[in-house]
Amino acid sequence: MTKTISLTNEVYSKLKKLKKLKGGKSFSEEINDLLEKAEPKGDIKSLKKFMGVLSKPEAKAFQREISIARSKAKPRVF
């Protein structure tokens, strides 16, 4: 099923340029790609893109820094 939507000329021009750059994709595919990139914060998919960014030594050093910062932080009182 398809739906008709209205776009401003500016948005249409940007979408058309994007479509030409990637080549071969439909407007629906381009919009879908853009929407997938705009996932809500905290969504597990948005976190997965960071998996493997740090090497193991970098990750361990980062964990040490976090532990040090947490040990220096004042406990919260509720």
Distance bins in CASP14 RR format, pairs under 12 A and 6 or more apart:
PFRMAT RR
TARGET T0000
AUTHOR 0000-0000-0000
RMODE 2
METHOD distances of the structure
MODEL  1
1 28 0 0 0 0 0 1 0 0 0 0 0
2 26 0 0 0 0 0 1 0 0 0 0 0
2 27 0 0 0 0 0 1 0 0 0 0 0
2 28 0 0 0 0 1 0 0 0 0 0 0
3 27 0 0 0 0 0 1 0 0 0 0 0
3 28 0 0 0 0 1 0 0 0 0 0 0
3 31 0 0 0 0 0 1 0 0 0 0 0
4 27 0 0 0 0 0 1 0 0 0 0 0
5 11 0 0 0 0 0 1 0 0 0 0 0
5 12 0 0 0 0 0 1 0 0 0 0 0
5 15 0 0 0 0 0 1 0 0 0 0 0
5 27 0 0 0 0 1 0 0 0 0 0 0
5 28 0 0 0 0 0 1 0 0 0 0 0
5 31 0 0 0 0 1 0 0 0 0 0 0
6 12 0 0 0 0 1 0 0 0 0 0 0
7 13 0 0 0 0 1 0 0 0 0 0 0
7 14 0 0 0 0 1 0 0 0 0 0 0
7 15 1 0 0 1 0 0 0 0 0 0 0
7 16 0 0 0 0 1 0 0 0 0 0 0
7 27 0 0 0 0 1 0 0 0 0 0 0
7 30 0 0 0 0 0 1 0 0 0 0 0
7 31 0 0 0 0 1 0 0 0 0 0 0
8 14 0 0 0 0 1 0 0 0 0 0 0
8 15 0 0 0 0 0 1 0 0 0 0 0
9 15 0 0 0 0 0 1 0 0 0 0 0
9 16 0 0 0 0 0 1 0 0 0 0 0
10 16 0 0 0 0 0 1 0 0 0 0 0
10 17 0 0 0 0 0 1 0 0 0 0 0
11 17 0 0 0 0 0 1 0 0 0 0 0
11 18 0 0 0 0 0 1 0 0 0 0 0
11 27 0 0 0 0 0 1 0 0 0 0 0
11 30 0 0 0 0 0 1 0 0 0 0 0
11 31 0 0 0 0 0 1 0 0 0 0 0
11 34 0 0 0 0 0 1 0 0 0 0 0
12 18 0 0 0 0 0 1 0 0 0 0 0
12 19 0 0 0 0 0 1 0 0 0 0 0
12 27 0 0 0 0 1 0 0 0 0 0 0
12 30 0 0 0 0 0 1 0 0 0 0 0
12 31 0 0 0 0 0 1 0 0 0 0 0
13 19 0 0 0 0 0 1 0 0 0 0 0
13 20 0 0 0 0 0 1 0 0 0 0 0
14 20 0 0 0 0 0 1 0 0 0 0 0
14 21 0 0 0 0 0 1 0 0 0 0 0
14 27 0 0 0 0 0 1 0 0 0 0 0
14 30 0 0 0 0 0 1 0 0 0 0 0
14 31 0 0 0 0 0 1 0 0 0 0 0
14 34 0 0 0 0 0 1 0 0 0 0 0
15 21 0 0 0 0 0 1 0 0 0 0 0
15 22 0 0 0 0 0 1 0 0 0 0 0
15 25 0 0 0 0 0 1 0 0 0 0 0
15 26 0 0 0 0 0 1 0 0 0 0 0
15 27 1 0 0 1 0 0 0 0 0 0 0
15 28 0 0 0 0 0 1 0 0 0 0 0
15 29 0 0 0 0 0 1 0 0 0 0 0
15 30 1 0 0 1 0 0 0 0 0 0 0
15 31 1 0 0 1 0 0 0 0 0 0 0
15 32 0 0 0 0 0 1 0 0 0 0 0
15 33 0 0 0 0 0 1 0 0 0 0 0
15 34 0 0 0 0 1 0 0 0 0 0 0
16 22 0 0 0 0 0 1 0 0 0 0 0
16 23 0 0 0 0 0 1 0 0 0 0 0
16 25 0 0 0 0 0 1 0 0 0 0 0
16 26 0 0 0 0 0 1 0 0 0 0 0
16 27 0 0 0 0 1 0 0 0 0 0 0
16 30 0 0 0 0 1 0 0 0 0 0 0
17 23 0 0 0 0 0 1 0 0 0 0 0
17 30 0 0 0 0 0 1 0 0 0 0 0
18 24 0 0 0 0 0 1 0 0 0 0 0
18 25 0 0 0 0 1 0 0 0 0 0 0
18 26 0 0 0 0 0 1 0 0 0 0 0
18 27 0 0 0 0 1 0 0 0 0 0 0
18 29 0 0 0 0 0 1 0 0 0 0 0
18 30 1 0 1 0 0 0 0 0 0 0 0
18 31 0 0 0 0 1 0 0 0 0 0 0
18 33 0 0 0 0 1 0 0 0 0 0 0
18 34 0 0 0 0 1 0 0 0 0 0 0
18 37 0 0 0 0 0 1 0 0 0 0 0
19 25 1 0 0 1 0 0 0 0 0 0 0
19 26 1 0 0 1 0 0 0 0 0 0 0
19 27 1 0 0 1 0 0 0 0 0 0 0
19 28 0 0 0 0 0 1 0 0 0 0 0
19 29 0 0 0 0 1 0 0 0 0 0 0
19 30 1 0 1 0 0 0 0 0 0 0 0
19 31 0 0 0 0 1 0 0 0 0 0 0
19 33 0 0 0 0 0 1 0 0 0 0 0
19 34 0 0 0 0 0 1 0 0 0 0 0
20 27 0 0 0 0 0 1 0 0 0 0 0
20 30 0 0 0 0 0 1 0 0 0 0 0
21 30 0 0 0 0 1 0 0 0 0 0 0
21 33 0 0 0 0 0 1 0 0 0 0 0
22 29 0 0 0 0 1 0 0 0 0 0 0
22 30 1 0 0 1 0 0 0 0 0 0 0
22 33 0 0 0 0 1 0 0 0 0 0 0
22 34 0 0 0 0 0 1 0 0 0 0 0
23 29 0 0 0 0 0 1 0 0 0 0 0
23 30 0 0 0 0 1 0 0 0 0 0 0
24 30 0 0 0 0 1 0 0 0 0 0 0
25 31 0 0 0 0 1 0 0 0 0 0 0
25 32 0 0 0 0 1 0 0 0 0 0 0
25 33 1 0 0 1 0 0 0 0 0 0 0
25 34 0 0 0 0 0 1 0 0 0 0 0
26 32 0 0 0 0 1 0 0 0 0 0 0
26 33 0 0 0 0 0 1 0 0 0 0 0
27 33 0 0 0 0 0 1 0 0 0 0 0
27 34 0 0 0 0 0 1 0 0 0 0 0
28 34 0 0 0 0 0 1 0 0 0 0 0
28 35 0 0 0 0 0 1 0 0 0 0 0
29 35 0 0 0 0 0 1 0 0 0 0 0
29 36 0 0 0 0 0 1 0 0 0 0 0
30 36 0 0 0 0 0 1 0 0 0 0 0
30 37 0 0 0 0 0 1 0 0 0 0 0
31 37 0 0 0 0 0 1 0 0 0 0 0
31 38 0 0 0 0 0 1 0 0 0 0 0
32 38 0 0 0 0 0 1 0 0 0 0 0
33 39 0 0 0 0 0 1 0 0 0 0 0
36 43 0 0 0 0 0 1 0 0 0 0 0
36 45 0 0 0 0 1 0 0 0 0 0 0
36 46 0 0 0 0 0 1 0 0 0 0 0
36 49 0 0 0 0 0 1 0 0 0 0 0
37 43 0 0 0 0 0 1 0 0 0 0 0
37 45 0 0 0 0 0 1 0 0 0 0 0
37 46 0 0 0 0 1 0 0 0 0 0 0
37 49 0 0 0 0 1 0 0 0 0 0 0
38 45 0 0 0 0 0 1 0 0 0 0 0
38 46 0 0 0 0 1 0 0 0 0 0 0
39 45 1 0 1 0 0 0 0 0 0 0 0
39 46 1 0 1 0 0 0 0 0 0 0 0
39 47 0 0 0 0 1 0 0 0 0 0 0
39 48 0 0 0 0 0 1 0 0 0 0 0
39 49 0 0 0 0 1 0 0 0 0 0 0
40 46 1 0 0 1 0 0 0 0 0 0 0
40 47 0 0 0 0 0 1 0 0 0 0 0
41 47 0 0 0 0 1 0 0 0 0 0 0
42 48 0 0 0 0 0 1 0 0 0 0 0
42 49 0 0 0 0 0 1 0 0 0 0 0
42 50 0 0 0 0 0 1 0 0 0 0 0
43 49 0 0 0 0 0 1 0 0 0 0 0
44 50 0 0 0 0 0 1 0 0 0 0 0
44 51 0 0 0 0 0 1 0 0 0 0 0
45 51 0 0 0 0 0 1 0 0 0 0 0
47 53 0 0 0 0 0 1 0 0 0 0 0
50 59 0 0 0 0 0 1 0 0 0 0 0
50 62 0 0 0 0 0 1 0 0 0 0 0
51 59 0 0 0 0 0 1 0 0 0 0 0
52 58 0 0 0 0 1 0 0 0 0 0 0
52 59 0 0 0 0 1 0 0 0 0 0 0
53 59 0 0 0 0 1 0 0 0 0 0 0
53 62 0 0 0 0 0 1 0 0 0 0 0
54 60 0 0 0 0 1 0 0 0 0 0 0
54 61 0 0 0 0 1 0 0 0 0 0 0
54 62 1 0 0 1 0 0 0 0 0 0 0
54 63 0 0 0 0 1 0 0 0 0 0 0
54 65 0 0 0 0 0 1 0 0 0 0 0
55 61 0 0 0 0 1 0 0 0 0 0 0
55 62 0 0 0 0 0 1 0 0 0 0 0
56 62 0 0 0 0 0 1 0 0 0 0 0
56 63 0 0 0 0 0 1 0 0 0 0 0
57 63 0 0 0 0 0 1 0 0 0 0 0
57 64 0 0 0 0 0 1 0 0 0 0 0
58 64 0 0 0 0 0 1 0 0 0 0 0
58 65 0 0 0 0 0 1 0 0 0 0 0
59 65 0 0 0 0 0 1 0 0 0 0 0
59 66 0 0 0 0 0 1 0 0 0 0 0
60 66 0 0 0 0 0 1 0 0 0 0 0
60 67 0 0 0 0 0 1 0 0 0 0 0
61 67 0 0 0 0 0 1 0 0 0 0 0
61 68 0 0 0 0 0 1 0 0 0 0 0
62 68 0 0 0 0 0 1 0 0 0 0 0
62 69 0 0 0 0 0 1 0 0 0 0 0
63 69 0 0 0 0 0 1 0 0 0 0 0
63 70 0 0 0 0 0 1 0 0 0 0 0
64 70 0 0 0 0 0 1 0 0 0 0 0
64 71 0 0 0 0 0 1 0 0 0 0 0
65 71 0 0 0 0 0 1 0 0 0 0 0
65 72 0 0 0 0 0 1 0 0 0 0 0
66 72 0 0 0 0 0 1 0 0 0 0 0
66 73 0 0 0 0 0 1 0 0 0 0 0
67 73 0 0 0 0 0 1 0 0 0 0 0
70 76 0 0 0 0 0 1 0 0 0 0 0
END
